[in-house]
Amino acid sequence: MGKVFVLGVGMSKFAKRPEVTIETMGVEAIREAVDDAQIDPKQIQAVYCGHTWQGMSAGQRVMAAFGFSGIPVTNLENACASGSCAIREAFFSVKSDRYDICLALGVEKLTGKFSGAITPAVEDLEASLGLTFPSLYALRAHRYMETYGLTSKQLAKIAVTNRKNAYYNNKSSFGQLINIEDVLNSRMVCSPLHLYDCNPTSDGAAAAIVVSEKIAKRIGGKPLEIVGSGLTSGKFEPGFIDMTFEDMTWRAAEEAYKMAGLGPNEIDFAEVHDCFTIAEILRTEGLGLCKRGEMVRWIEEGVNEITGKKPINPSGGLLGKGHPLGATGVAQIYELVRQLRGEAGQRQIKGAKVGLAHTRGGSVTGTEGGACVVTILKGP
Amino acid sequence: MGKVFVLGVGMSKFAKRPEVTIETMGVEAIREAVDDAQIDPKQIQAVYCGHTWQGMSAGQRVMAAFGFSGIPVTNLENACASGSCAIREAFFSVKSDRYDICLALGVEKLTGKFSGAITPAVEDLEASLGLTFPSLYALRAHRYMETYGLTSKQLAKIAVTNRKNAYYNNKSSFGQLINIEDVLNSRMVCSPLHLYDCNPTSDGAAAAIVVSEKIAKRIGGKPLEIVGSGLTSGKFEPGFIDMTFEDMTWRAAEEAYKMAGLGPNEIDFAEVHDCFTIAEILRTEGLGLCKRGEMVRWIEEGVNEITGKKPINPSGGLLGKGHPLGATGVAQIYELVRQLRGEAGQRQIKGAKVGLAHTRGGSVTGTEGGACVVTILKGP
């Protein structure tokens, strides 16, 4: 079986866009990806579309709007990890020699559907009793603070950093230059998490052209190899749960590292699922990029900043770009590609050779969720 | 790349089960499939779950109820073809050597969600103006009757045949021995389609264990090879649409035939998407199993009956089993396996060596839809 590459990427502006449909945003993203890959849209053989709440046959609707109906489309849902699953299924279908050129698409429109925190699934007992996402992550933040001496100021610094990264990202309308006081003075959502500790509601779409080695060689351009992919789900087991760690994240990472033949030390930078400031800490440590509890020092020393030794969320992450669920995972691949090609402009990480993307989604039970995906891309 | 096999199948009773959850039905189906495959549930490495309206992370919820959380689960949506896409993605992931043992799952609960015809997507302009599924298929029936001389009595005979097949299928609660008059005297839904020309609302789940050749050989049992798989979407183009044919069905079939190295003449029997009596005709002809217009004679002569030369929907199809969207495609594979192994009891087709399954789903625009899947299984 051959290697699999990302040949081109595109994304719509991530913003509150109440007047714009997923079809319009999807087409924006696909156009950029197709141009970037230097392919003719007619060459796309199959589409994998990740989304959560966009209704039946969302991928087909976007493709019809793009003007290329009649090709196989498969819609995927894994909550906040839906887009990453689109990347993963495109990867499998190219690897199994079924297709040479696939489009992985992620779309989501949240404005008009939700105001405030995203509604947990009605089936989720703990959530319906009040353990929504903000309150769950607030509990986890308290536990981490108690265990490792993390302060609210340090949490706030993550919000400041990620919004600054997004400020230099023209695909985000949420980036801004704020300071620690702005975060601490913002409205308290669920102690210790202020408004700026939470990611904003956003609409958006992202696209990636995933191809076989044969096509990558023929077309040229700047293909980046997908060297690792991991997917797992949370374990729903009774008993003690350590809220300062994510077993699920580590298991998905382990699969991806093993496939890539790489370890955490060889990852130069990562896009991780920072739905809250505390989440960036939990994921970075869960991925093994940082020892447990060490993120406190990292934040103080700026290790996770673009100029640091292990930049996290150079795109601005979910905190800085917002989080249109299905689009998020594909947008992470967009950032990995831009960084690895040296095309990230003012937020460029120097000498980045290997990047990792991490999303997780679904049920809020304990520290576990419905799905966690880790993808590793290697530079040219 | 190795061959891919279905090693075991299971399904819940298809019925109106308002008091039962998808978790309960899913577990019923998985238990039977696991027993049938003679594997330990712990051997399942990944799950693909097809469903349409069961909310976020449905597959994860079913697996947690089954007591095996922590393994990768991917949810797929392609309207009425969702379950078939679960089979297809399991097929790809085994073929690409990622996993050796996958579970393809389909679940859907419709009672309590819908009464009467399924609501078309809100985004579908024609449907919201009245071109719902019954009215679309009524138009197609009129056109076919006009072109090929089909009568209401002949349509009714399909309803009689499929409900009789289902009567001998203990997995269906809808099977019954009715006659042509019963159909013609049933309430008119949309002329020329009577109530019995339409499939009933149903709840249900189905499961299939999809494995690599290595596992099939090691475990033994009665593995059946997936020799062909095709997926396509409808073309949304302006201009004349021939409502008596399905280009989309033919394109999906063509892909599957090509992969299998088989033609329509080598297919011994088929499960096709008979959401309405007229639909069985359109699909059988669309698949090339029968020449265009020839189904009129087939019905008269009973060619499509279990004792005929080319049995269609021996399980009872959607008309006889009901149509729990996500579960339907996997339940078709259940029937193919039972028939090819000679385990279909009173509805057994003699000497069946190759079976085909066909689903289609999504938007009602013209004769095209959002997705069409064709799968071909070969006997031992």
Interface residues (C-beta under 8 A of the other chain):
Chain A: M1 A46 T52 G55 M56 S57 Q60 R61 M63 A64 S69 G70 I71 P72 V73 T74 N75 L76 E77 N78 A79 C85 R88 E89 F92 S93 K95 S96 D97 R98 A121 V122 E123 L231 T232 S233 G234 K235 F236 E237 M248 R251 G361 G362 S363 E368 G370 A371
Chain B: M1 A46 T52 G55 M56 S57 Q60 R61 M63 A64 S69 G70 I71 P72 V73 T74 N75 L76 E77 N78 A79 C85 R88 E89 F92 S93 K95 S96 D97 R98 A121 V122 E123 L231 T232 S233 G234 K235 F236 E237 M248 R251 G361 G362 S363 E368 G370 A371
